[in-house]
Each structure stands twice: as structure tokens, then as C-alpha cells.
Amino acid sequence: MQTAYLELLLARELVALNESLATTATQFREAAQKRFDVGDVPRVEVDRASLEAARADKELLKSRSEARIREAELDEFLGRDATSPTALADKLEFRPIETKEKELIVQALEQRPEIRAAQAELRARESEVRLAGADRLPDLSVQGKRNSVRSDGRNAVMLVLSVPLFDQGALRGEASALTSDAAEQAALCRELERRIRLQVVTPLAHVQQARASVERYERELVPQTEQVTQTIQRGFDAGASTMLDVLEAQRTLRSVQTEYRQAIADYLKAVVELNHATGATRSEGE
């Protein structure tokens, strides 16, 4: 369900982005039309701006449709009969978490229910082995008796040692079987630990990779693309850039901004996967 929630968050973010881009494309088309009307640009420039505005409208419709599908999927998970849009409490935000491998593995080994159950079973079987070992020892008893059989007529004290009979072979067989069961359970615990370690390491690598991707978008790609677009826009206003330059810059900006939001969603989904692997209950990004 968390993944479906994140998919809806992403879809709505893309709707908002495409609404902004569609508005910008429409404004640019209107500006191109005005320039054409006063003879500053040829007709082809207006056509190009109109085509870009049409593309922006198409992307907006597509993103709205995708958001409706994601909302329906989340409603199905929630068992919600949707009569109104689903309200989301969160935003698609990048909030990095601590990713120390050793600590996460320890957390998983402490919290995952399957390993806890297997370890409890191992302790129970080891206890049975210890009890079986105690049962193999004979239960000796010492008794004191008075006897007056001496020739001088004086009383005598006798110590009597009672040694019970028991089936040593049966006890050895039972102890051997219990020891074998405990060894088998110990092997199962080791295998579970190995699998859990791998199940932590794999999503952890995904989290680290996704985090690096988001940070690169925030540090380099998004600000650089925005700066280039603004520079070209100002150049167009001053007559130093062509409309084709502006349209290309806007397409690049749209692509980078979309990829940036997708990178954040990928990171948050990787965090969900890691939380599941460690048995954590915290929400995405916390």
C-alpha cells in the first residue's frame, strides 16, 4: 500500500508540474503571436510555439489520467468507495535517512518475526537436550538401617545404596535425536540470518543509489537547467535567442523536472523496501 501511496503522490506532483508548463507554453504562444502581428518573427515561429503548447496540453491530460488511475489503485487497497478525491497528507519530498549497513542488519535480526521465532524454537530444543542429559544420570539414594546381628549383641548401622535400573540405550537414542533436532534448527537459524542479511543489503544499495541520483539532480541538473532556460528566455526577450532555442530549453527543463520527481519517488520506494527488510515500522523518509 505504501508504494501505491507514493505512486499517487508522484502522479499528482506531475499533474502540478504539467499544469505549470502548459500555462507557460500558452503564454509563450501568445507572445509569439503578438510578435508575429508586429512583424518581429515569421509565421513558422508561431506554429512552433503552438505545437509546443499542444504538446504541453497533451502531457497535462496524460498526467491527469495517470493520477486518476493511481488514485483508483490506492482506493482499492484501502477498500474505499471513492466519491471524492483522496486527500494526501504528505508531499513528494526528499528526506534522507541514515543507512549504516551494520546497524540495519542488527535491527533486522532483532525485529524480523521469522528469525525471532526460529531462535525461540532453537532455545527450546537446546533446553530439551540439556534436560535429556540430566535424565541419563542414575538416581542414587543412600539409606541408613539399624541391625543387631553382631555376636556381641551391640547394635550396628548399615548403609544401603540403591541403584535404579534404566535403559541406557533408549536414553542415548532419545538424547541423540534431540541433539540432531537442535543442530538442524541451528542450521535453519544460520540460513535465515544469511537470507535476512542479503535482504537488507540489496534494498540498502537501491536506497544509496537513489539518494545519489536525487542529490545530483538537486545539486547540479535542476539548477543548471533552470539557469540555462532563464538565460535563453532573457536572450529571446532581448532578441539574442531564437524561439527554437526557447522551445528546446523548455522541453529540456520539463524532462529534467519530471526525472527529478521520479528520482525522489524511486528513493522513497527504496526506503519502503528497506524498512520492510529490516522489520522497521517508520514511514517513508523518516
Beta strands, then each sheet from edge to edge (+ up, - down):
strand 1: 141-147
strand 2: 156-162
sheet 1: 1+ 2-
end
